[in-house]
Amino acid sequence: MDFNLSEQEKMLQSLARDFAAKEVLPRAAEIDRSGQFPLDLAREMGRRGFQGLPYPAEYGGSGAGYSSLILVLEQICQASLSVGAILAVNTVPEEGIFRFGNEEQKRRLLSPLAKGQWLGGIGFTEPDTGSDPRAITTVARHSGKGFVINGQKMFMSLAPVLNVVLLFARREGEGLNAFIVESSSPGFAVQETLETMGLRGLGTSIVNFDDVYVPEENLIGKEGQGFDILLEAISVERMSVAMQGVAVAQAALELSLDYARQRKVQGKPIARMQAIQQPLAEMASKIEAARWLVYRTAFLRDQGKSIQYESSMAKLFASQVAVDVTRMAMQVHGSYGTMKSLPMERLYRDAKMTEIYVGISEVHRSIIANRLIQ
């Protein structure tokens, strides 16, 4: 593995950093406060080609690879985790179509997602199921030359604004089916947009499916292959969430360094105090370890390898780092860190979300352990 970034990667990193600093960061606090989905920023990321970075040009992407996606995410998520998460969510339908769709589906469904013309999401979690596919009650029944879907999905990000969702439903036989469902379909209804502690403004919602008709050509993969599609597609989102953890931790460290240099006790910056230097050093070390774990995961994906195991490990570790680092950063800031008018409080809440969404840490520990004992 080459630890040096290519010139193309450096250019993308610089472009993303400039976008984050000029357009995302000035909006971050307001997005968090209002909880409003930043549709204009989402569209701008699409116009800049960020949504299609890993995918070939013939399907609307740029072929820059997953490492480039991670580099872009790192910059945007340091400014706003919610804005960066939009890209992460989009990868799930993109990845499902790219890995399991036929040629016609890739051109018809993947291209508008990769070009940024559409926004996509994932429909898996239900009121009575978290990560257990056996508990899914949403059902897809054959009807004419397609399927009729009935059920309810929880915590669907981007729901009020998305164009399509990669939906998982129980088939009439055993297993799950995966479909691309258009939000304009009759019976697709956002019941409620949820107020969450962190990642505010992501449009996380409860969505009802009442006799939603899906044509047969929108079935992704084969019947009963849904769980395999889920595992493969969501592994890229888990890698992206891991980078979100790194980014929010990096933002907290930089705020802590700035504060420690400026805050004075007895005429000296607290950065000179050993009690402050110790957590700063630990924060930096944890972040660097997590960053390279995520970079390696992206590198493996660029080699065409499955990253189901590696993405769980990266997500578990990086989310723990995010929580640990923002906790230490809060201690460095003291009472100032708790103020809603300052960014540290938002980072603290966002960091906790990385341990919970796209699989709680306990699920990832089980995935890792099961792989180890095979």
C-alpha angles and dihedrals in degrees: 000000000000110000092197120094117235120240090254091052092049090051093050091046090052093047091050092047091052092048091048094049098044104034111017107038095053088055099041099093093045093049089052094045097047099033089219117150110247096228094166092056091046090054091046091054087052092050090051091055096245094130094059102042098120098043132086121262092243087066097046099270134109100235091231092137140232093289088061090050090053093048091052092046091051092059098042095045092053086063098039128354090200094057093046091048089063088070092047093053092049092058092068099068090034092054094044092053095041095050100037109016124100123243094268092051092049091054096040101039109017097046098063090046094049092045091053093243091119135036117219138194144178129254112198114108117084134188092265100033134060114172098343112105091191090070095056112123100178104112133203114202126188114255122172109307094345146020138281115218127203127177146074133270127203131210095014106171120218089014098142093053109025123115099204138013131203097230126194118206137167112260125222089255125040123310135019135298125214121217138177103229122190116226089222090065114117109258095031103120134167103222099185140351108225129228108229132187094239138005087052117180094037092114094239106183152164109249128194125208112201113178092326109181117218120185118235091246089067093062105111115217120339128324110277093021095102098107092052089050091049094051094049097042097044092050089074091050090050089053088050092050088052089057089048087058091051092048097049089047091050091050090051092050093051092049090049092051092050092047094046091052093050102037111086132198118187089352097306130100111255087232085080092060117097090218088063098037093057097061092040091057092046091049092052093048094050092048094050092051092049093046094056092045088058093043089053091050090053090047090055091050089051087056088059095253128140111254101191092121097036094047091053090051092047093046093048095048099039094048090052089050090050092053094043095047096046089048090054090044089053089054091050090052094045114189091351089065091063095056115110089211089067126065098237093078091054092049090051091056095042092051092059090054091063089064092053115035123073088024127339117253093257090061091052092048088055092049091050094044093049090053091049096052097045 
